[in-house]
Every structure is written in C-alpha cells, then in structure tokens.
Amino acid sequence: MRGTTMTDIGLFEAMYSARALRRLRRDPVPDEIITQILDAAIRAPSAGNAQPWTFLVVRDPEVRRQLGLVYRKASDIASAMYAARGRPPHTTEEQHQRMMASGAHLWEHMGEAPVLLLPCLRDRPTPPREVLPPEVQALYGQELAYIDRIRGASIYPAVQNIILACRAFGLGTVITTNHIRCEDEVKALLGIPHDVFTYALMPIGYPEGKFGPVTRRPVNEVAHRDRWGAAWPV
Ligand SMILES: Cc1cc2nc3c(=O)[nH]c(=O)nc-3n(C[C@H](O)[C@H](O)[C@H](O)COP(=O)(O)O)c2cc1C
C-alpha cells in the first residue's frame, strides 16, 4: 500500500535511520497517514495469529494533555531508576546525556505531540486446567509463566512496524512504556476495558531534528556462533 506522502525509502535505510525522535512539531498529521501506519502495524505477527490488538489513536487535545500529565507523573519513578542504574557501558557520557535530555524533554511535552498512539492487547483467556490432558495439567504453572513471558511478543512486532512506517512518512516517534507504571489512570482516562492492557505510548509528529543514524553495539559483540561464547562473525 502506498500513500502519496510516503518517502521512497528502502527498508534497510529505514531501519538504520529510525532513531528515537522525541522532539516533535505540533503540525497536524493527516488521518489518512495514521490509517496507513496502522495498516502496516497489523501486518505484524502475533501468537497463533490471534491478532488480539487494538490501537488507540488519541488526537483530542484535552485527552492528550491529561495523558501527558500521567506520563509526567510516571516519569518521576523512571528518572529515579535511570539515575540508580547509571549509563550503559557501551554508550559514551555524551550519548547518554543526550538520551537523558531527550527523554526529559518528552516528560514535559508528551501531551503536545499531535498524535498519541497506544498499542493495546486484550488478554486471551487461558484454557482452564481441568479441560487439559493430565500431563499438561501437571505443567499448568509453567504454562502460565510461558504465556506471561511471551505476551508482549504479540504486540511489539507491530510497534516496530509503526516505527518503520512512521519513518517512511517522515514522521518521528519513539516507543515509550513509562506510563504503564500508572496504567490504571490511563485506562480510566481512555475507557479501556479491564481485560485490555496498553503496551506502549507512542507520540507521533513531524520531527524537529533529523533521522538517524542509529548506533548500536556491533554484531561481533552481541552474536555468538553455534553456542554461547564463540564469536560471530569468526
Ligand atoms: C521497551 C522500551 C521502553 C522504552 N521506554 C521509553 C520511555 O518510557 N521513554 C522514552 O523516552 N523512551 C523509551 N524508550 C526508547 C529508548 O530509550 C530508545 O529506543 C533507545 O534509547 C534507543 O534510541 P535510538 O534508537 O535513538 O538510539 C523505550 C524503548 C524500549 C525498547
């Protein structure tokens, strides 16, 4: 699907330049573009192809303002956690300070992004223990832990599609999760049902800064060959 305002960008160029953009202009983003971004989001995989997602697009200025206040409140906890954790060893002090300053900017300005997008998932009821064969009943606790472990994997591929689709439209965004610390308030504000949960809060808007390049630890530091500890590439 191609929109008229989509830039002709290669997939790899998009992946290598879709950095976290937190300083966004207030200029409106057309509904049609958001629809196309969501149409890319729903191409993502989900466990059992259940597609248990809902994407909440918040445009109303007052609702955005209130969401921004919840994000601000949750960020106080995040700020303490970041300070206690310190800088990841692979980033320079300058890179870390830049990320912290950009993050702090968003604490104050989340509600001003023209679009706030919340990718949500409905909890799928787990089959009750008694309907399962005895050998699976014996592993029921493990199964619940497994379900818990993979839950987010049915929405975060869609989130990455959103990031890349935004990049193709020249829109800035960033995956944020801080608000989950105050999720009850978010759910009450947006009327989200009790069995639906928000997995990200993504501000979307035309960026003040530039895209990319995305810098990461190199492959030879993070990949192993055949078994843990052997270098890839050799
Ligand atoms: C699971 C997850 C949670 C995140 N939560 C937040 C957040 O709450 N606030 C924020 O500003 N950025 C958040 N980020 C964005 C990261 O800080 C960002 O992806 C990282 O610094 C890399 O940025 P870069 O692509 O510009 O190098 C989150 C990213 C991930 C993957």
The ligand as an SDF file (V2000), in Angstrom:
LIG
                    3D

 31 33  0  0  0  0  0  0  0  0999 V2000
   10.8190   -1.4200   25.9340 C   0  0  0  0  0  0  0  0  0  0  0  0
   11.2020    0.0260   25.6870 C   0  0  0  0  0  0  0  0  0  0  0  0
   10.7350    1.0000   26.5310 C   0  0  0  0  0  0  0  0  0  0  0  0
   11.0610    2.3490   26.3300 C   0  0  0  0  0  0  0  0  0  0  0  0
   10.5270    3.2980   27.1420 N   0  0  0  0  0  0  0  0  0  0  0  0
   10.8230    4.5950   26.9220 C   0  0  0  0  0  0  0  0  0  0  0  0
   10.2000    5.5960   27.7050 C   0  0  0  0  0  0  0  0  0  0  0  0
    9.3710    5.3200   28.5710 O   0  0  0  0  0  0  0  0  0  0  0  0
   10.5200    6.8870   27.4360 N   0  0  0  0  0  0  0  0  0  0  0  0
   11.3940    7.2330   26.4450 C   0  0  0  0  0  0  0  0  0  0  0  0
   11.6390    8.4260   26.2450 O   0  0  0  0  0  0  0  0  0  0  0  0
   11.9930    6.3010   25.6720 N   0  0  0  0  0  0  0  0  0  0  0  0
   11.7190    4.9850   25.8910 C   0  0  0  0  0  0  0  0  0  0  0  0
   12.2720    4.0250   25.0870 N   0  0  0  0  0  0  0  0  0  0  0  0
   13.1280    4.4220   23.9560 C   0  0  0  0  0  0  0  0  0  0  0  0
   14.6090    4.0820   24.1650 C   0  0  0  0  0  0  0  0  0  0  0  0
   15.1810    4.9750   25.0930 O   0  0  0  0  0  0  0  0  0  0  0  0
   15.2980    4.1750   22.8150 C   0  0  0  0  0  0  0  0  0  0  0  0
   14.7180    3.2080   21.9720 O   0  0  0  0  0  0  0  0  0  0  0  0
   16.7860    3.9020   22.9200 C   0  0  0  0  0  0  0  0  0  0  0  0
   17.3980    4.8920   23.7000 O   0  0  0  0  0  0  0  0  0  0  0  0
   17.4380    3.8660   21.5420 C   0  0  0  0  0  0  0  0  0  0  0  0
   17.2720    5.1090   20.9320 O   0  0  0  0  0  0  0  0  0  0  0  0
   17.8740    5.3820   19.4650 P   0  0  0  0  0  0  0  0  0  0  0  0
   17.1530    4.4600   18.5250 O   0  0  0  0  0  0  0  0  0  0  0  0
   17.6180    6.8290   19.1800 O   0  0  0  0  0  0  0  0  0  0  0  0
   19.3470    5.0670   19.5250 O   0  0  0  0  0  0  0  0  0  0  0  0
   11.9370    2.6980   25.2700 C   0  0  0  0  0  0  0  0  0  0  0  0
   12.4060    1.6930   24.3940 C   0  0  0  0  0  0  0  0  0  0  0  0
   12.0300    0.3810   24.5890 C   0  0  0  0  0  0  0  0  0  0  0  0
   12.5130   -0.6800   23.6160 C   0  0  0  0  0  0  0  0  0  0  0  0
  1  2  1  0
  2  3  1  0
  2 30  2  0
  3  4  2  0
  4  5  1  0
  4 28  1  0
  5  6  2  0
  6  7  1  0
  6 13  1  0
  7  8  2  0
  7  9  1  0
  9 10  1  0
 10 11  2  0
 10 12  1  0
 12 13  2  0
 13 14  1  0
 14 15  1  0
 14 28  1  0
 15 16  1  0
 16 17  1  0
 16 18  1  0
 18 19  1  0
 18 20  1  0
 20 21  1  0
 20 22  1  0
 22 23  1  0
 23 24  1  0
 24 25  2  0
 24 26  1  0
 24 27  1  0
 28 29  2  0
 29 30  1  0
 30 31  1  0
M  END
$$$$
